[in-house]
Amino acid sequence: VRPQFRSKVVCELACRHCQVIVCKRGMKAILLADTNVELYSTDSPPSGVALVNDDYITRNCHCRIRDVACLGCGNVVGYHVTQPCETCLEACNNGHFWMFHVEQVS
């Protein structure tokens, strides 16, 4: 892990729709492909969500991602990078491939 990520605050994330805990190791992050996008991320597969639908390719890079939905209510709360692209792997990243939309968790 790069030194700049060691001091980040780790938080518990709950679904905004039903308050079920979806992640116990969330960190504030920014999207590598669009630094205007804030989100939460984790490096460990979260227990409060399930992968849904099929993989798709992002608009900003060539990563393959799949939506994740809350196990409590079924609402999509983020996504999982199932196959990161070369550009993102070479960028300064924290190894987190589970992302949560800030407007979907609290």
TIMI-2910 file (N, C-alpha, C, CB; in pm, 1 decimal, decimal comma, always signed):
<rs>
+----------+----------+----------+----------+----------+----------+----------+----------+----------+----------+----------+----------+------+
!      n_x !      n_y !      n_z !     ca_x !     ca_y !     ca_z !      c_x !      c_y !      c_z !     cb_x !     cb_y !     cb_z ! resn !
+----------+----------+----------+----------+----------+----------+----------+----------+----------+----------+----------+----------+------+
!    +84,8 !   -117,7 !     +0,0 !     +0,0 !     +0,0 !     +0,0 !    +89,0 !   +123,5 !     +0,0 !    -96,3 !     +0,1 !   +122,1 !  Val !
!    +56,7 !   +218,3 !    -83,8 !   +135,1 !   +341,5 !    -91,8 !   +119,2 !   +421,0 !    +37,0 !    +92,0 !   +426,5 !   -213,8 !  Arg !
!   +224,0 !   +491,4 !    +80,4 !   +219,7 !   +565,1 !   +207,3 !   +105,1 !   +665,2 !   +219,1 !   +348,3 !   +637,3 !   +226,4 !  Pro !
!    +66,2 !   +730,4 !   +109,8 !    -39,4 !   +831,4 !   +116,9 !   -175,8 !   +771,3 !   +151,0 !    -48,3 !   +905,9 !    -14,8 !  Gln !
!   -191,1 !   +639,1 !   +140,6 !   -318,9 !   +575,8 !   +171,8 !   -324,2 !   +522,3 !   +314,4 !   -345,8 !   +463,5 !    +74,5 !  Phe !
!   -210,7 !   +513,3 !   +382,8 !   -206,6 !   +455,8 !   +517,6 !   -281,5 !   +538,6 !   +621,4 !    -63,9 !   +439,6 !   +561,0 !  Arg !
!   -288,4 !   +668,6 !   +604,4 !   -350,6 !   +755,5 !   +704,6 !   -498,1 !   +783,6 !   +677,2 !   -275,8 !   +885,7 !   +711,8 !  Ser !
!   -557,1 !   +722,0 !   +575,8 !   -698,4 !   +745,0 !   +542,8 !   -788,1 !   +687,9 !   +651,8 !   -733,8 !   +682,0 !   +406,1 !  Lys !
!   -897,5 !   +758,8 !   +678,1 !   -996,6 !   +715,2 !   +775,8 !  -1078,8 !   +600,8 !   +716,4 !  -1088,8 !   +833,5 !   +818,3 !  Val !
!  -1098,6 !   +495,8 !   +795,7 !  -1180,5 !   +381,9 !   +753,5 !  -1316,0 !   +394,2 !   +822,5 !  -1111,0 !   +244,3 !   +788,2 !  Val !
!  -1423,9 !   +373,8 !   +747,6 !  -1557,1 !   +390,4 !   +805,2 !  -1650,9 !   +277,6 !   +765,3 !  -1616,0 !   +523,1 !   +762,9 !  Cys !
!  -1757,8 !   +265,6 !   +841,4 !  -1862,9 !   +169,9 !   +813,3 !  -1965,5 !   +237,7 !   +723,9 !  -1928,0 !   +116,6 !   +944,4 !  Glu !
!  -2009,8 !   +169,1 !   +619,1 !  -2104,4 !   +226,3 !   +524,0 !  -2237,1 !   +151,9 !   +532,0 !  -2047,8 !   +221,0 !   +380,3 !  Leu !
!  -2345,7 !   +229,5 !   +533,7 !  -2479,8 !   +171,9 !   +535,5 !  -2555,8 !   +216,2 !   +412,1 !  -2555,8 !   +212,4 !   +663,2 !  Ala !
!  -2645,2 !   +131,0 !   +364,8 !  -2732,4 !   +164,6 !   +253,0 !  -2824,0 !   +279,3 !   +295,0 !  -2815,3 !    +40,6 !   +207,1 !  Cys !
!  -2832,6 !   +384,0 !   +214,1 !  -2920,5 !   +498,4 !   +246,1 !  -3068,7 !   +461,9 !   +240,0 !  -2893,1 !   +613,8 !   +150,0 !  Arg !
!  -3102,4 !   +355,4 !   +168,6 !  -3242,2 !   +317,2 !   +150,4 !  -3298,2 !   +236,5 !   +266,7 !  -3256,8 !   +238,4 !    +23,8 !  His !
!  -3215,5 !   +145,5 !   +324,1 !  -3267,6 !    +57,0 !   +428,8 !  -3180,0 !    +50,8 !   +553,6 !  -3284,0 !    -81,2 !   +373,8 !  Cys !
!  -3066,5 !   +120,1 !   +554,0 !  -2974,0 !   +129,5 !   +667,2 !  -2896,5 !     +1,6 !   +697,7 !  -3049,5 !   +169,3 !   +788,2 !  Gln !
!  -2903,9 !   -100,3 !   +611,5 !  -2824,0 !   -221,5 !   +629,7 !  -2676,9 !   -187,4 !   +606,7 !  -2870,9 !   -335,1 !   +532,9 !  Val !
!  -2588,9 !   -241,5 !   +691,5 !  -2445,1 !   -220,1 !   +674,5 !  -2401,1 !   -295,3 !   +549,0 !  -2364,2 !   -268,1 !   +801,2 !  Ile !
!  -2342,4 !   -222,1 !   +454,9 !  -2297,2 !   -283,7 !   +330,4 !  -2145,2 !   -300,5 !   +325,4 !  -2343,3 !   -200,6 !   +212,2 !  Val !
!  -2072,0 !   -228,2 !   +411,5 !  -1925,7 !   -235,7 !   +410,3 !  -1871,9 !   -189,3 !   +545,5 !  -1866,1 !   -149,4 !   +294,7 !  Cys !
!  -1775,5 !   -262,4 !   +598,9 !  -1715,4 !   -225,3 !   +727,6 !  -1577,2 !   -163,2 !   +712,7 !  -1706,2 !   -346,7 !   +816,8 !  Lys !
!  -1527,2 !   -153,0 !   +588,4 !  -1392,6 !    -98,5 !   +565,2 !  -1392,1 !     +3,7 !   +452,4 !  -1294,3 !   -211,2 !   +533,1 !  Arg !
!  -1484,2 !    +97,5 !   +452,1 !  -1492,6 !   +196,4 !   +346,2 !  -1396,1 !   +311,9 !   +365,3 !  -1631,7 !   +248,7 !   +337,0 !  Gly !
!  -1347,9 !   +366,2 !   +255,0 !  -1261,5 !   +484,4 !   +257,4 !  -1309,6 !   +582,3 !   +152,1 !  -1112,5 !   +446,2 !   +233,1 !  Met !
!  -1303,0 !   +712,6 !   +182,5 !  -1332,7 !   +815,8 !    +82,7 !  -1230,0 !   +804,5 !    -28,2 !  -1331,9 !   +959,3 !   +145,7 !  Lys !
!  -1276,2 !   +820,1 !   -152,1 !  -1186,5 !   +806,9 !   -266,7 !  -1235,1 !   +897,2 !   -379,2 !  -1178,1 !   +659,3 !   -314,4 !  Ala !
!  -1152,2 !   +906,4 !   -482,2 !  -1193,0 !   +973,8 !   -605,5 !  -1172,5 !   +875,8 !   -719,7 !  -1112,1 !  +1107,0 !   -629,0 !  Ile !
!  -1252,6 !   +889,6 !   -821,6 !  -1245,0 !   +802,5 !   -937,7 !  -1120,0 !   +836,8 !  -1018,6 !  -1372,5 !   +815,4 !  -1024,8 !  Leu !
!  -1037,6 !   +737,3 !  -1046,2 !   -913,8 !   +761,8 !  -1121,8 !   -941,0 !   +819,6 !  -1259,7 !   -834,6 !   +633,1 !  -1135,8 !  Leu !
!  -1045,2 !   +770,1 !  -1326,1 !  -1074,0 !   +813,3 !  -1463,2 !  -1143,2 !   +949,5 !  -1469,3 !  -1160,2 !   +709,9 !  -1532,3 !  Ala !
!  -1196,3 !   +997,4 !  -1355,5 !  -1262,3 !  +1128,5 !  -1350,5 !  -1251,5 !  +1179,9 !  -1207,6 !  -1413,2 !  +1120,0 !  -1396,8 !  Asp !
!  -1150,7 !  +1261,1 !  -1182,0 !  -1121,4 !  +1304,8 !  -1045,3 !  -1226,8 !  +1398,9 !   -986,4 !   -987,8 !  +1372,8 !  -1042,4 !  Thr !
!  -1328,7 !  +1433,9 !  -1062,1 !  -1440,3 !  +1512,3 !  -1008,5 !  -1542,6 !  +1424,1 !   -936,9 !  -1508,6 !  +1589,9 !  -1120,9 !  Asn !
!  -1531,0 !  +1292,5 !   -953,6 !  -1626,2 !  +1198,9 !   -894,3 !  -1573,5 !  +1147,0 !   -761,8 !  -1654,4 !  +1082,2 !   -989,7 !  Val !
!  -1647,2 !  +1174,8 !   -653,5 !  -1613,6 !  +1122,2 !   -521,5 !  -1695,2 !   +997,0 !   -495,1 !  -1638,7 !  +1228,0 !   -411,3 !  Glu !
!  -1634,9 !   +902,4 !   -426,1 !  -1703,2 !   +780,4 !   -388,4 !  -1635,5 !   +721,4 !   -266,1 !  -1704,7 !   +679,4 !   -504,6 !  Leu !
!  -1685,0 !   +607,1 !   -221,3 !  -1619,1 !   +529,1 !   -116,8 !  -1567,4 !   +403,0 !   -183,2 !  -1716,5 !   +496,1 !     +3,4 !  Tyr !
!  -1461,0 !   +346,3 !   -127,5 !  -1406,7 !   +223,4 !   -184,3 !  -1358,8 !   +132,2 !    -72,6 !  -1291,4 !   +254,1 !   -282,3 !  Ser !
!  -1338,7 !     +5,4 !   -107,9 !  -1281,5 !    -90,9 !    -14,7 !  -1199,0 !   -192,2 !    -92,4 !  -1392,3 !   -161,5 !    +67,7 !  Thr !
!  -1103,1 !   -252,6 !    -23,3 !  -1016,9 !   -352,3 !    -86,3 !  -1064,6 !   -494,1 !    -59,4 !   -874,4 !   -336,3 !    -37,8 !  Asp !
!  -1161,4 !   -507,0 !    +28,1 !  -1208,3 !   -638,4 !    +70,4 !  -1351,6 !   -660,4 !    +23,0 !  -1199,1 !   -652,7 !   +223,9 !  Ser !
!  -1382,7 !   -777,7 !    -31,8 !  -1520,6 !   -800,4 !    -76,1 !  -1619,6 !   -776,4 !    +38,8 !  -1536,6 !   -944,2 !   -131,1 !  Pro !
!  -1708,5 !   -679,1 !    +23,3 !  -1802,7 !   -647,4 !   +131,0 !  -1910,2 !   -754,7 !   +145,7 !  -1868,1 !   -512,0 !   +105,4 !  Pro !
!  -1954,5 !   -776,6 !   +270,0 !  -2052,1 !   -883,0 !   +296,0 !  -2196,1 !   -836,8 !   +277,2 !  -2034,3 !   -935,9 !   +436,5 !  Ser !
!  -2221,3 !   -707,2 !   +269,2 !  -2358,4 !   -657,2 !   +261,8 !  -2412,7 !   -633,3 !   +122,9 !  -2367,3 !   -533,0 !   +335,9 !  Gly !
!  -2338,2 !   -676,4 !    +19,7 !  -2381,8 !   -653,8 !   -117,9 !  -2365,1 !   -781,4 !   -200,2 !  -2302,5 !   -537,7 !   -181,7 !  Val !
!  -2430,7 !   -782,3 !   -315,7 !  -2416,6 !   -892,2 !   -411,3 !  -2397,7 !   -833,8 !   -550,6 !  -2540,6 !   -987,1 !   -407,1 !  Ala !
!  -2319,8 !   -902,8 !   -633,0 !  -2303,9 !   -863,2 !   -772,6 !  -2435,5 !   -885,5 !   -846,0 !  -2188,6 !   -942,6 !   -840,5 !  Leu !
!  -2474,1 !   -788,8 !   -929,8 !  -2597,7 !   -800,8 !  -1007,4 !  -2571,3 !   -764,8 !  -1153,1 !  -2708,7 !   -710,3 !   -948,5 !  Val !
!  -2652,9 !   -818,9 !  -1240,4 !  -2646,1 !   -790,8 !  -1384,0 !  -2513,6 !   -837,2 !  -1443,2 !  -2665,5 !   -641,3 !  -1410,1 !  Asn !
!  -2485,4 !   -795,2 !  -1565,2 !  -2364,2 !   -836,4 !  -1636,6 !  -2256,3 !   -728,8 !  -1626,7 !  -2396,0 !   -866,1 !  -1784,5 !  Asp !
!  -2133,2 !   -770,2 !  -1654,0 !  -2023,1 !   -674,1 !  -1663,0 !  -2049,0 !   -576,3 !  -1776,5 !  -1888,1 !   -746,6 !  -1684,0 !  Asp !
!  -1994,9 !   -455,7 !  -1762,1 !  -1996,3 !   -358,3 !  -1870,8 !  -1869,3 !   -276,7 !  -1863,6 !  -2121,6 !   -266,8 !  -1863,7 !  Tyr !
!  -1838,4 !   -205,5 !  -1968,7 !  -1715,1 !   -125,7 !  -1975,4 !  -1749,4 !    +19,0 !  -1942,4 !  -1647,6 !   -136,3 !  -2117,0 !  Ile !
!  -1664,9 !    +81,2 !  -1864,0 !  -1688,3 !   +218,9 !  -1822,1 !  -1675,2 !   +315,9 !  -1939,2 !  -1590,9 !   +257,5 !  -1711,3 !  Thr !
!  -1727,9 !   +436,5 !  -1919,4 !  -1718,9 !   +540,4 !  -2023,0 !  -1581,0 !   +604,5 !  -2027,2 !  -1824,5 !   +647,6 !  -1999,4 !  Arg !
!  -1514,5 !   +612,9 !  -1912,4 !  -1391,2 !   +691,3 !  -1903,3 !  -1262,5 !   +612,5 !  -1925,2 !  -1384,9 !   +755,8 !  -1770,8 !  Asn !
!  -1269,6 !   +480,4 !  -1919,6 !  -1151,3 !   +398,0 !  -1940,2 !  -1199,4 !   +262,3 !  -1991,6 !  -1066,5 !   +383,3 !  -1807,4 !  Cys !
!  -1115,6 !   +161,0 !  -1984,0 !  -1152,5 !    +30,1 !  -2036,6 !  -1171,2 !    -74,3 !  -1926,7 !  -1047,5 !    -17,3 !  -2134,0 !  His !
!  -1193,3 !    -29,0 !  -1803,8 !  -1219,5 !   -123,4 !  -1695,4 !  -1354,6 !   -192,1 !  -1717,4 !  -1216,9 !    -51,2 !  -1558,2 !  Cys !
!  -1361,9 !   -319,3 !  -1679,7 !  -1488,6 !   -392,6 !  -1679,3 !  -1542,0 !   -385,7 !  -1536,9 !  -1471,0 !   -542,9 !  -1728,1 !  Arg !
!  -1669,7 !   -347,9 !  -1523,4 !  -1729,9 !   -335,4 !  -1391,3 !  -1866,1 !   -405,5 !  -1388,9 !  -1744,6 !   -186,4 !  -1352,0 !  Ile !
!  -1912,0 !   -432,6 !  -1266,7 !  -2044,1 !   -492,6 !  -1247,2 !  -2108,0 !   -425,3 !  -1125,8 !  -2034,6 !   -649,3 !  -1227,6 !  Arg !
!  -2235,0 !   -392,6 !  -1138,0 !  -2307,2 !   -327,1 !  -1028,9 !  -2316,8 !   -418,2 !   -906,9 !  -2447,5 !   -286,0 !  -1074,9 !  Asp !
!  -2322,6 !   -354,6 !   -788,4 !  -2346,9 !   -427,9 !   -664,1 !  -2471,8 !   -370,1 !   -598,9 !  -2223,5 !   -419,5 !   -567,2 !  Val !
!  -2553,4 !   -459,2 !   -544,6 !  -2678,8 !   -419,0 !   -482,0 !  -2678,8 !   -458,0 !   -335,1 !  -2798,7 !   -482,4 !   -554,3 !  Ala !
!  -2747,2 !   -378,9 !   -255,7 !  -2762,9 !   -403,1 !   -112,7 !  -2840,9 !   -532,7 !    -91,9 !  -2834,8 !   -283,8 !    -43,7 !  Cys !
!  -2794,1 !   -616,7 !     -0,3 !  -2864,3 !   -741,2 !    +29,9 !  -2992,2 !   -716,3 !   +108,9 !  -2773,4 !   -835,1 !   +107,3 !  Leu !
!  -3004,4 !   -599,6 !   +172,4 !  -3123,6 !   -568,2 !   +249,9 !  -3242,4 !   -527,5 !   +166,0 !  -3093,2 !   -460,4 !   +345,9 !  Gly !
!  -3219,3 !   -445,7 !    +62,7 !  -3331,7 !   -391,4 !    -13,4 !  -3319,5 !   -409,3 !   -164,5 !  -3346,5 !   -246,5 !    +17,3 !  Cys !
!  -3202,4 !   -447,2 !   -213,8 !  -3185,4 !   -469,9 !   -357,2 !  -3145,0 !   -349,5 !   -439,0 !  -3309,0 !   -522,3 !   -411,7 !  Gly !
!  -3136,5 !   -232,9 !   -376,7 !  -3095,7 !   -113,8 !   -451,6 !  -2947,5 !   -120,2 !   -487,2 !  -3125,2 !    +13,5 !   -370,4 !  Asn !
!  -2913,6 !    -73,9 !   -607,9 !  -2774,1 !    -67,7 !   -650,6 !  -2706,5 !    +44,7 !   -572,8 !  -2762,1 !    -44,8 !   -805,7 !  Val !
!  -2598,3 !    +10,8 !   -503,3 !  -2527,8 !   +108,7 !   -419,4 !  -2385,6 !   +136,5 !   -467,8 !  -2523,4 !    +59,8 !   -275,9 !  Val !
!  -2341,7 !    +63,9 !   -570,5 !  -2206,6 !    +84,6 !   -620,7 !  -2173,6 !    -15,5 !   -728,7 !  -2105,5 !    +75,2 !   -508,0 !  Gly !
!  -2044,4 !    -46,3 !   -741,5 !  -1999,6 !   -140,7 !   -843,0 !  -1867,2 !   -204,2 !   -802,1 !  -1985,7 !    -71,0 !   -979,0 !  Tyr !
!  -1833,8 !   -313,4 !   -868,7 !  -1707,2 !   -384,0 !   -847,6 !  -1630,0 !   -382,8 !   -978,5 !  -1730,8 !   -530,8 !   -797,4 !  His !
!  -1503,2 !   -347,3 !   -972,3 !  -1416,5 !   -351,9 !  -1090,8 !  -1374,8 !   -497,8 !  -1106,6 !  -1289,3 !   -254,8 !  -1077,0 !  Val !
!  -1435,4 !   -566,5 !  -1201,9 !  -1405,8 !   -708,5 !  -1221,0 !  -1277,5 !   -730,7 !  -1299,0 !  -1520,5 !   -776,5 !  -1292,0 !  Thr !
!  -1242,8 !   -633,2 !  -1384,4 !  -1117,4 !   -640,6 !  -1460,1 !  -1066,8 !   -499,2 !  -1485,8 !  -1137,1 !   -717,5 !  -1594,7 !  Gln !
!   -970,1 !   -454,1 !  -1404,0 !   -917,2 !   -318,7 !  -1425,2 !   -839,0 !   -309,7 !  -1556,3 !   -827,1 !   -277,4 !  -1307,5 !  Pro !
!   -846,1 !   -192,2 !  -1619,1 !   -770,1 !   -171,8 !  -1743,2 !   -624,1 !   -139,8 !  -1708,6 !   -833,2 !    -56,7 !  -1829,2 !  Cys !
!   -539,7 !   -149,2 !  -1808,1 !   -396,9 !   -125,9 !  -1789,1 !   -368,9 !    +15,6 !  -1739,8 !   -322,0 !   -151,2 !  -1919,0 !  Glu !
!   -440,1 !   +113,7 !  -1793,6 !   -419,6 !   +253,1 !  -1753,7 !   -445,8 !   +271,8 !  -1604,7 !   -510,5 !   +346,0 !  -1835,2 !  Thr !
!   -555,7 !   +216,0 !  -1556,6 !   -590,0 !   +231,0 !  -1414,7 !   -494,5 !   +152,7 !  -1324,7 !   -733,8 !   +184,9 !  -1390,1 !  Cys !
!   -450,4 !    +36,6 !  -1369,8 !   -354,5 !    -40,8 !  -1290,5 !   -221,1 !    +30,9 !  -1276,6 !   -332,8 !   -177,5 !  -1353,2 !  Leu !
!   -182,8 !   +106,5 !  -1380,4 !    -56,1 !   +178,8 !  -1376,9 !    -65,6 !   +310,0 !  -1300,8 !     -8,4 !   +205,3 !  -1516,8 !  Glu !
!   -188,1 !   +361,8 !  -1280,7 !   -207,7 !   +488,3 !  -1208,7 !   -186,0 !   +466,4 !  -1058,8 !   -350,3 !   +545,7 !  -1235,4 !  Ala !
!   -176,0 !   +576,3 !   -987,3 !   -161,7 !   +570,3 !   -841,6 !   -295,3 !   +525,8 !   -782,9 !   -117,1 !   +709,2 !   -782,1 !  Cys !
!   -307,7 !   +396,5 !   -754,7 !   -432,5 !   +345,2 !   -700,3 !   -407,2 !   +277,8 !   -566,7 !   -498,4 !   +247,3 !   -798,2 !  Asn !
!   -514,1 !   +256,5 !   -490,8 !   -501,1 !   +198,5 !   -357,5 !   -537,0 !    +50,3 !   -353,2 !   -588,1 !   +273,9 !   -260,7 !  Asn !
!   -558,6 !    -11,0 !   -469,3 !   -591,8 !   -152,6 !   -473,3 !   -736,2 !   -182,6 !   -437,6 !   -502,4 !   -227,1 !   -381,5 !  Gly !
!   -818,2 !    -79,0 !   -429,3 !   -960,1 !    -96,4 !   -396,4 !  -1040,1 !   -113,3 !   -524,7 !  -1013,7 !    +24,2 !   -314,3 !  His !
!  -1113,4 !   -224,6 !   -534,5 !  -1191,1 !   -251,4 !   -655,0 !  -1340,5 !   -265,6 !   -627,2 !  -1140,2 !   -376,4 !   -721,7 !  Phe !
!  -1383,6 !   -230,8 !   -506,7 !  -1525,9 !   -227,1 !   -470,2 !  -1558,6 !    -81,5 !   -442,1 !  -1558,7 !   -320,0 !   -344,8 !  Trp !
!  -1649,2 !    -22,9 !   -519,1 !  -1680,8 !   +119,1 !   -509,8 !  -1826,2 !   +139,4 !   -467,3 !  -1654,1 !   +189,0 !   -644,2 !  Met !
!  -1848,3 !   +243,4 !   -387,5 !  -1983,3 !   +278,8 !   -342,4 !  -2010,9 !   +424,4 !   -378,4 !  -1999,3 !   +255,6 !   -188,6 !  Phe !
!  -2127,0 !   +449,4 !   -438,2 !  -2166,8 !   +585,2 !   -474,6 !  -2200,4 !   +662,3 !   -347,0 !  -2288,6 !   +584,0 !   -573,1 !  His !
!  -2146,0 !   +783,7 !   -332,0 !  -2167,0 !   +861,7 !   -209,9 !  -2314,7 !   +891,9 !   -184,3 !  -2089,1 !   +991,9 !   -217,9 !  Val !
!  -2393,7 !   +902,1 !   -291,4 !  -2536,2 !   +932,6 !   -272,4 !  -2617,9 !   +808,9 !   -235,1 !  -2593,2 !   +994,8 !   -398,9 !  Glu !
!  -2557,4 !   +689,2 !   -238,2 !  -2630,3 !   +567,1 !   -207,3 !  -2596,3 !   +506,7 !    -70,8 !  -2604,0 !   +466,3 !   -313,5 !  Gln !
!  -2492,0 !   +558,6 !     -4,9 !  -2451,5 !   +508,4 !   +126,3 !  -2432,3 !   +623,2 !   +224,6 !  -2322,2 !   +426,4 !   +115,1 !  Val !
!  -2436,7 !   +590,1 !   +350,9 !  -2411,1 !   +692,4 !   +454,0 !  -2321,6 !   +634,2 !   +562,6 !  -2544,7 !   +744,5 !   +516,0 !  Ser !
+----------+----------+----------+----------+----------+----------+----------+----------+----------+----------+----------+----------+------+
</rs>
